[in-house]
Amino acid sequence: MSTDERTETTLPVRNDTDLMAVRQQVRAMAQRLGFGLVQQTKLVTAASELARNTLVHGGGGSVSLEPTSDGDGREGLTLRFVDEGPGIPDVELALRDGYSTAGGLGMGLSGSKRLVNDFSVDTAPGRGTTVSITLWSPLAPFGRR
């Protein structure tokens, strides 16, 4: 993979047009990293949910896309969604299926967590929220792609 393909990219999340750009850029980077169609779909779905949360609940922010590797031949893509909104007062509650503060289905955070390998939330009331996710490509047989 070339150095350009491993470069971190940061995108704004300020409006619906930005949400579309996030989905497109996540899919394009996942393709360049060799993710299969199912992995791409999982990552784009999680990114779409978390970008919408960044916009709706956090008042907008940004997402960084960072290619990574684990040293054992797996390539991954880490996405970091950052906002400066009100924060999440109860993360455990927010991660429950069906919990919503906006009248939706309440599957955004919990559903996104199920779609990826690594998921973390850093938040506190009054200081915004950072949600980080990583999806790793599966290792090919004998650690080769």
Phi, psi and omega per residue, in radians:
M1 nan 2.380 -3.119
S2 -1.309 2.840 3.127
T3 -1.048 -0.660 3.138
D4 -1.045 -0.631 -3.119
E5 -1.288 -0.295 -3.119
R6 -1.725 0.076 -3.095
T7 -1.371 2.369 3.074
E8 -1.199 2.458 3.122
T9 -2.156 2.370 3.070
T10 -2.053 2.309 -3.108
L11 -2.150 2.525 3.067
P12 -1.306 2.674 3.028
V13 -2.271 1.494 -3.053
R14 -2.141 -0.306 -3.091
N15 -2.801 3.106 -3.095
D16 -1.107 -0.570 3.092
T17 -1.103 -0.692 3.082
D18 -1.100 -0.650 3.121
L19 -1.048 -0.732 3.107
M20 -1.121 -0.735 3.127
A21 -1.112 -0.669 3.103
V22 -1.058 -0.850 3.140
R23 -1.021 -0.786 -3.115
Q24 -1.125 -0.756 -3.108
Q25 -1.218 -0.662 3.105
V26 -1.111 -0.803 3.135
R27 -1.086 -0.788 -3.107
A28 -1.081 -0.748 -3.127
M29 -1.212 -0.690 3.106
A30 -1.081 -0.693 3.087
Q31 -1.099 -0.810 3.134
R32 -1.061 -0.541 -3.140
L33 -1.438 -0.071 3.087
G34 1.540 0.281 3.090
F35 -1.181 2.493 3.066
G36 -1.310 3.013 -3.073
L37 -1.060 -0.720 -3.139
V38 -1.129 -0.775 3.122
Q39 -1.098 -0.750 3.105
Q40 -1.019 -0.778 -3.113
T41 -1.119 -0.738 3.093
K42 -1.056 -0.808 -3.091
L43 -1.173 -0.747 3.128
V44 -1.152 -0.669 3.114
T45 -1.118 -0.833 3.108
A46 -1.076 -0.760 -3.140
A47 -1.086 -0.713 3.138
S48 -1.102 -0.787 3.124
E49 -1.097 -0.802 -3.067
L50 -1.274 -0.588 3.071
A51 -1.155 -0.719 3.105
R52 -1.114 -0.715 3.076
N53 -1.071 -0.718 3.111
T54 -1.017 -0.732 -3.123
L55 -1.280 -0.917 -3.007
V56 -1.279 -0.838 -3.037
H57 -1.615 -0.502 -3.090
G58 -1.767 -0.048 3.133
G59 1.320 0.249 -3.117
G60 1.799 2.925 -3.117
G61 2.997 -2.326 -3.118
S62 -2.633 2.902 3.028
V63 -2.358 2.348 3.033
S64 -1.898 2.457 3.116
L65 -1.983 2.088 -3.059
E66 -2.286 1.917 3.030
P67 -1.105 2.498 -3.136
T68 -2.533 2.912 3.030
S69 -2.461 2.757 -3.070
D70 -1.770 0.037 -3.139
G71 1.473 -0.152 3.117
D72 -1.936 0.320 3.097
G73 1.684 -0.085 3.110
R74 -1.561 2.366 3.010
E75 -1.730 2.544 3.112
G76 -2.420 2.947 3.058
L77 -2.312 2.111 3.097
T78 -1.800 2.289 3.080
L79 -2.030 2.346 -3.135
R80 -2.184 1.973 -3.138
F81 -1.727 2.136 -3.046
V82 -2.197 2.304 3.012
D83 -2.392 2.910 3.098
E84 -2.050 0.605 -3.125
G85 -1.361 -2.785 -3.041
P86 -1.274 -0.166 -3.089
G87 1.437 3.021 3.141
I88 -1.929 1.999 -3.076
P89 -1.180 -0.552 -3.097
D90 -2.425 1.627 -3.077
V91 -1.092 -0.732 -3.132
E92 -1.011 -0.765 3.107
L93 -1.157 -0.748 -3.122
A94 -1.105 -0.446 -3.135
L95 -1.518 -0.027 3.102
R96 -1.366 2.371 3.048
D97 -1.013 2.335 3.080
G98 1.607 -0.198 3.123
Y99 -1.434 2.220 -3.140
S100 -2.515 2.439 3.013
T101 -1.781 -0.069 -3.077
A102 -2.061 0.181 3.096
G103 1.409 0.197 3.111
G104 -1.523 -2.857 -3.127
L105 -1.344 -0.268 3.136
G106 1.250 0.633 -3.121
M107 -2.012 0.001 -3.044
G108 -1.062 -1.086 -3.122
L109 -1.189 -0.860 -3.080
S110 -1.154 -0.696 3.117
G111 -1.154 -0.724 3.114
S112 -1.083 -0.710 -3.137
K113 -1.055 -0.677 -3.133
R114 -1.238 -0.371 -3.063
L115 -1.502 -0.209 -3.037
V116 -2.161 2.976 3.138
N117 -1.480 -0.739 -3.102
D118 -2.148 2.390 -3.066
F119 -2.571 2.255 3.059
S120 -2.522 2.635 3.105
V121 -2.210 2.224 3.044
D122 -2.077 1.976 -3.048
T123 -2.734 2.792 2.990
A124 -2.790 2.550 3.114
P125 -0.940 2.269 3.088
G126 1.505 -0.048 -3.132
R127 -2.230 0.215 3.068
G128 1.513 -3.039 -3.045
T129 -2.466 2.449 2.962
T130 -2.174 2.122 3.055
V131 -1.954 2.175 3.126
S132 -2.031 2.317 3.093
I133 -2.307 2.617 3.021
T134 -2.383 2.347 2.979
L135 -2.041 2.241 -3.138
W136 -1.749 2.460 3.026
S137 -1.274 2.549 3.104
P138 -1.224 2.596 3.070
L139 -1.279 2.422 3.030
A140 -1.294 2.878 3.114
P141 -0.921 2.409 -3.137
F142 1.049 0.445 3.047
G143 1.302 0.194 3.132
R144 -1.932 2.597 3.100
R145 -1.623 nan nan
